[in-house]
Structures are given as C-alpha cells and as structure tokens.
Amino acid sequence: MSDENTATYPYTLEIQPPKAPGSPYQWAIRRKGKLIQRSDRNHPTEAKARENGMAQIELLLSGAGDR
C-alpha cells in the first residue's frame, strides 16, 4: 500500500483521465472499494483533479464531510 493510500485509509482517490483529447479530468473517492463521491467540477489537469480530490478526502477524514 502506498503512503498516500495509508494516509487516507479507508478512502482511495481515483483520477479519471479525459475521455477525449482536451476533455477535463474527473476524480472519484472510494471507501473500501465502494464509490462514495465523484467530482462535481471539471478539472483542466490531472494535478488540479488530484488536489481537489485530496481536499475532499481531508474533509471526510476530519468528519466535516459526514452527512
């Protein structure tokens, strides 16, 4: 298991590449393999998608994302 996955357990972040050239990146958050959240915005780069997805995981880990 990578350091990033260990630090975000039980959540994992998947970055979804564009479906066509020039299309945006998306992300998905899974908890123990089950999809729990997808990005609601388009991200122009993989780095921006990863940054936004990790921010969402941090909210979930802090309890702020509980509903």
Phi and psi in radians as a Rosetta constraint file:
Dihedral C 1 N 2 CA 2 C 2 CIRCULARHARMONIC -1.322 0.35
Dihedral N 2 CA 2 C 2 N 3 CIRCULARHARMONIC 2.865 0.35
Dihedral C 2 N 3 CA 3 C 3 CIRCULARHARMONIC -1.050 0.35
Dihedral N 3 CA 3 C 3 N 4 CIRCULARHARMONIC -0.683 0.35
Dihedral C 3 N 4 CA 4 C 4 CIRCULARHARMONIC -1.100 0.35
Dihedral N 4 CA 4 C 4 N 5 CIRCULARHARMONIC -0.775 0.35
Dihedral C 4 N 5 CA 5 C 5 CIRCULARHARMONIC -1.144 0.35
Dihedral N 5 CA 5 C 5 N 6 CIRCULARHARMONIC -0.650 0.35
Dihedral C 5 N 6 CA 6 C 6 CIRCULARHARMONIC -1.137 0.35
Dihedral N 6 CA 6 C 6 N 7 CIRCULARHARMONIC -0.722 0.35
Dihedral C 6 N 7 CA 7 C 7 CIRCULARHARMONIC -1.231 0.35
Dihedral N 7 CA 7 C 7 N 8 CIRCULARHARMONIC -0.385 0.35
Dihedral C 7 N 8 CA 8 C 8 CIRCULARHARMONIC -1.921 0.35
Dihedral N 8 CA 8 C 8 N 9 CIRCULARHARMONIC 0.128 0.35
Dihedral C 8 N 9 CA 9 C 9 CIRCULARHARMONIC -0.982 0.35
Dihedral N 9 CA 9 C 9 N 10 CIRCULARHARMONIC 2.350 0.35
Dihedral C 9 N 10 CA 10 C 10 CIRCULARHARMONIC -1.641 0.35
Dihedral N 10 CA 10 C 10 N 11 CIRCULARHARMONIC 0.279 0.35
Dihedral C 10 N 11 CA 11 C 11 CIRCULARHARMONIC -1.719 0.35
Dihedral N 11 CA 11 C 11 N 12 CIRCULARHARMONIC 2.545 0.35
Dihedral C 11 N 12 CA 12 C 12 CIRCULARHARMONIC -2.245 0.35
Dihedral N 12 CA 12 C 12 N 13 CIRCULARHARMONIC 2.587 0.35
Dihedral C 12 N 13 CA 13 C 13 CIRCULARHARMONIC -1.921 0.35
Dihedral N 13 CA 13 C 13 N 14 CIRCULARHARMONIC 2.240 0.35
Dihedral C 13 N 14 CA 14 C 14 CIRCULARHARMONIC -1.989 0.35
Dihedral N 14 CA 14 C 14 N 15 CIRCULARHARMONIC 2.225 0.35
Dihedral C 14 N 15 CA 15 C 15 CIRCULARHARMONIC -1.677 0.35
Dihedral N 15 CA 15 C 15 N 16 CIRCULARHARMONIC 2.196 0.35
Dihedral C 15 N 16 CA 16 C 16 CIRCULARHARMONIC -1.775 0.35
Dihedral N 16 CA 16 C 16 N 17 CIRCULARHARMONIC 2.101 0.35
Dihedral C 16 N 17 CA 17 C 17 CIRCULARHARMONIC -1.205 0.35
Dihedral N 17 CA 17 C 17 N 18 CIRCULARHARMONIC 2.830 0.35
Dihedral C 17 N 18 CA 18 C 18 CIRCULARHARMONIC -1.059 0.35
Dihedral N 18 CA 18 C 18 N 19 CIRCULARHARMONIC 2.552 0.35
Dihedral C 18 N 19 CA 19 C 19 CIRCULARHARMONIC -1.368 0.35
Dihedral N 19 CA 19 C 19 N 20 CIRCULARHARMONIC -0.395 0.35
Dihedral C 19 N 20 CA 20 C 20 CIRCULARHARMONIC -2.502 0.35
Dihedral N 20 CA 20 C 20 N 21 CIRCULARHARMONIC 2.700 0.35
Dihedral C 20 N 21 CA 21 C 21 CIRCULARHARMONIC -0.963 0.35
Dihedral N 21 CA 21 C 21 N 22 CIRCULARHARMONIC 2.327 0.35
Dihedral C 21 N 22 CA 22 C 22 CIRCULARHARMONIC 1.500 0.35
Dihedral N 22 CA 22 C 22 N 23 CIRCULARHARMONIC -0.102 0.35
Dihedral C 22 N 23 CA 23 C 23 CIRCULARHARMONIC -1.395 0.35
Dihedral N 23 CA 23 C 23 N 24 CIRCULARHARMONIC 2.814 0.35
Dihedral C 23 N 24 CA 24 C 24 CIRCULARHARMONIC -1.383 0.35
Dihedral N 24 CA 24 C 24 N 25 CIRCULARHARMONIC 2.827 0.35
Dihedral C 24 N 25 CA 25 C 25 CIRCULARHARMONIC -1.526 0.35
Dihedral N 25 CA 25 C 25 N 26 CIRCULARHARMONIC 2.699 0.35
Dihedral C 25 N 26 CA 26 C 26 CIRCULARHARMONIC -2.316 0.35
Dihedral N 26 CA 26 C 26 N 27 CIRCULARHARMONIC 2.920 0.35
Dihedral C 26 N 27 CA 27 C 27 CIRCULARHARMONIC -2.360 0.35
Dihedral N 27 CA 27 C 27 N 28 CIRCULARHARMONIC 2.815 0.35
Dihedral C 27 N 28 CA 28 C 28 CIRCULARHARMONIC -2.433 0.35
Dihedral N 28 CA 28 C 28 N 29 CIRCULARHARMONIC 2.445 0.35
Dihedral C 28 N 29 CA 29 C 29 CIRCULARHARMONIC -1.908 0.35
Dihedral N 29 CA 29 C 29 N 30 CIRCULARHARMONIC 2.296 0.35
Dihedral C 29 N 30 CA 30 C 30 CIRCULARHARMONIC -2.077 0.35
Dihedral N 30 CA 30 C 30 N 31 CIRCULARHARMONIC 2.541 0.35
Dihedral C 30 N 31 CA 31 C 31 CIRCULARHARMONIC -2.036 0.35
Dihedral N 31 CA 31 C 31 N 32 CIRCULARHARMONIC 1.985 0.35
Dihedral C 31 N 32 CA 32 C 32 CIRCULARHARMONIC 0.885 0.35
Dihedral N 32 CA 32 C 32 N 33 CIRCULARHARMONIC 0.693 0.35
Dihedral C 32 N 33 CA 33 C 33 CIRCULARHARMONIC 1.616 0.35
Dihedral N 33 CA 33 C 33 N 34 CIRCULARHARMONIC -0.282 0.35
Dihedral C 33 N 34 CA 34 C 34 CIRCULARHARMONIC -1.633 0.35
Dihedral N 34 CA 34 C 34 N 35 CIRCULARHARMONIC 2.261 0.35
Dihedral C 34 N 35 CA 35 C 35 CIRCULARHARMONIC -1.097 0.35
Dihedral N 35 CA 35 C 35 N 36 CIRCULARHARMONIC 2.208 0.35
Dihedral C 35 N 36 CA 36 C 36 CIRCULARHARMONIC -2.112 0.35
Dihedral N 36 CA 36 C 36 N 37 CIRCULARHARMONIC -0.366 0.35
Dihedral C 36 N 37 CA 37 C 37 CIRCULARHARMONIC -2.778 0.35
Dihedral N 37 CA 37 C 37 N 38 CIRCULARHARMONIC 2.495 0.35
Dihedral C 37 N 38 CA 38 C 38 CIRCULARHARMONIC -2.131 0.35
Dihedral N 38 CA 38 C 38 N 39 CIRCULARHARMONIC 2.777 0.35
Dihedral C 38 N 39 CA 39 C 39 CIRCULARHARMONIC -1.176 0.35
Dihedral N 39 CA 39 C 39 N 40 CIRCULARHARMONIC 2.512 0.35
Dihedral C 39 N 40 CA 40 C 40 CIRCULARHARMONIC -1.829 0.35
Dihedral N 40 CA 40 C 40 N 41 CIRCULARHARMONIC 0.082 0.35
Dihedral C 40 N 41 CA 41 C 41 CIRCULARHARMONIC -2.243 0.35
Dihedral N 41 CA 41 C 41 N 42 CIRCULARHARMONIC 2.742 0.35
Dihedral C 41 N 42 CA 42 C 42 CIRCULARHARMONIC -1.592 0.35
Dihedral N 42 CA 42 C 42 N 43 CIRCULARHARMONIC 2.459 0.35
Dihedral C 42 N 43 CA 43 C 43 CIRCULARHARMONIC -2.092 0.35
Dihedral N 43 CA 43 C 43 N 44 CIRCULARHARMONIC 2.259 0.35
Dihedral C 43 N 44 CA 44 C 44 CIRCULARHARMONIC -1.227 0.35
Dihedral N 44 CA 44 C 44 N 45 CIRCULARHARMONIC -0.420 0.35
Dihedral C 44 N 45 CA 45 C 45 CIRCULARHARMONIC -2.329 0.35
Dihedral N 45 CA 45 C 45 N 46 CIRCULARHARMONIC 2.807 0.35
Dihedral C 45 N 46 CA 46 C 46 CIRCULARHARMONIC -1.091 0.35
Dihedral N 46 CA 46 C 46 N 47 CIRCULARHARMONIC -0.680 0.35
Dihedral C 46 N 47 CA 47 C 47 CIRCULARHARMONIC -1.090 0.35
Dihedral N 47 CA 47 C 47 N 48 CIRCULARHARMONIC -0.738 0.35
Dihedral C 47 N 48 CA 48 C 48 CIRCULARHARMONIC -1.153 0.35
Dihedral N 48 CA 48 C 48 N 49 CIRCULARHARMONIC -0.694 0.35
Dihedral C 48 N 49 CA 49 C 49 CIRCULARHARMONIC -1.114 0.35
Dihedral N 49 CA 49 C 49 N 50 CIRCULARHARMONIC -0.760 0.35
Dihedral C 49 N 50 CA 50 C 50 CIRCULARHARMONIC -1.125 0.35
Dihedral N 50 CA 50 C 50 N 51 CIRCULARHARMONIC -0.754 0.35
Dihedral C 50 N 51 CA 51 C 51 CIRCULARHARMONIC -1.054 0.35
Dihedral N 51 CA 51 C 51 N 52 CIRCULARHARMONIC -0.801 0.35
Dihedral C 51 N 52 CA 52 C 52 CIRCULARHARMONIC -1.182 0.35
Dihedral N 52 CA 52 C 52 N 53 CIRCULARHARMONIC -0.730 0.35
Dihedral C 52 N 53 CA 53 C 53 CIRCULARHARMONIC -1.113 0.35
Dihedral N 53 CA 53 C 53 N 54 CIRCULARHARMONIC -0.724 0.35
Dihedral C 53 N 54 CA 54 C 54 CIRCULARHARMONIC -1.150 0.35
Dihedral N 54 CA 54 C 54 N 55 CIRCULARHARMONIC -0.621 0.35
Dihedral C 54 N 55 CA 55 C 55 CIRCULARHARMONIC -1.096 0.35
Dihedral N 55 CA 55 C 55 N 56 CIRCULARHARMONIC -0.664 0.35
Dihedral C 55 N 56 CA 56 C 56 CIRCULARHARMONIC -1.187 0.35
Dihedral N 56 CA 56 C 56 N 57 CIRCULARHARMONIC -0.686 0.35
Dihedral C 56 N 57 CA 57 C 57 CIRCULARHARMONIC -1.114 0.35
Dihedral N 57 CA 57 C 57 N 58 CIRCULARHARMONIC -0.712 0.35
Dihedral C 57 N 58 CA 58 C 58 CIRCULARHARMONIC -1.055 0.35
Dihedral N 58 CA 58 C 58 N 59 CIRCULARHARMONIC -0.670 0.35
Dihedral C 58 N 59 CA 59 C 59 CIRCULARHARMONIC -1.113 0.35
Dihedral N 59 CA 59 C 59 N 60 CIRCULARHARMONIC -0.751 0.35
Dihedral C 59 N 60 CA 60 C 60 CIRCULARHARMONIC -1.097 0.35
Dihedral N 60 CA 60 C 60 N 61 CIRCULARHARMONIC -0.740 0.35
Dihedral C 60 N 61 CA 61 C 61 CIRCULARHARMONIC -1.172 0.35
Dihedral N 61 CA 61 C 61 N 62 CIRCULARHARMONIC -0.534 0.35
Dihedral C 61 N 62 CA 62 C 62 CIRCULARHARMONIC -1.428 0.35
Dihedral N 62 CA 62 C 62 N 63 CIRCULARHARMONIC -0.162 0.35
Dihedral C 62 N 63 CA 63 C 63 CIRCULARHARMONIC 1.614 0.35
Dihedral N 63 CA 63 C 63 N 64 CIRCULARHARMONIC -0.142 0.35
Dihedral C 63 N 64 CA 64 C 64 CIRCULARHARMONIC -1.224 0.35
Dihedral N 64 CA 64 C 64 N 65 CIRCULARHARMONIC -0.374 0.35
Dihedral C 64 N 65 CA 65 C 65 CIRCULARHARMONIC -1.591 0.35
Dihedral N 65 CA 65 C 65 N 66 CIRCULARHARMONIC -0.040 0.35
Dihedral C 65 N 66 CA 66 C 66 CIRCULARHARMONIC -1.207 0.35
Dihedral N 66 CA 66 C 66 N 67 CIRCULARHARMONIC 2.424 0.35
